[in-house]
Amino acid sequence: MGRKDRLEIHEFEGKNSLRYWPQIFGVTSSIWRIVLVVLSKYMPLKVKNFLLRLTGADIGENVSIGFAATLDLFQPDRISIGDNTIIGYDTVILTHEALQDEMRTGPVKVGENVMLGTRSIVLPGVEIGDGAKISAGSLVNRDVEEGEFVGGTPIRNLEDREE
């Protein structure tokens, strides 16, 4: 099962799907989650993890989420991050993507001992296996296997590259 198989599609027939976020995510609960996620961006690690757990995000033990990193504003509760994982500075993990005709939503699972480089973007529905390494500035648009080393926009395997 790949990323696209995990996505839920909310159709809006030729309209700007982002304008319909209240119908998909709910207003009151979204405002609460948005406030917590935005506040967490600039907090020390323990406070950040505490605030993100309040949103329903599943944050493992000894997780380090870098300064200005952002979990999805609407559905951070659909994000799971395993123990001892490092999320780099200004990284974004999304559980929704807005297209003209549709909104796609899906969970994101980041395994244990993962290194997700600075300013990376993880799209909805992605699963990242234990021990994977993702270089800085990457677009994670597909699943990453356990122990795989990937990078780029979109990601590709970097293990075979000569330095």
Summary of the structure (lengths in Angstrom):
residues: 163
radius of gyration: 15.5
end to end distance: 32.9
largest distance: 51.0
contacts: 538
relative contact order: 0.16
helix: 25%
strand: 26%
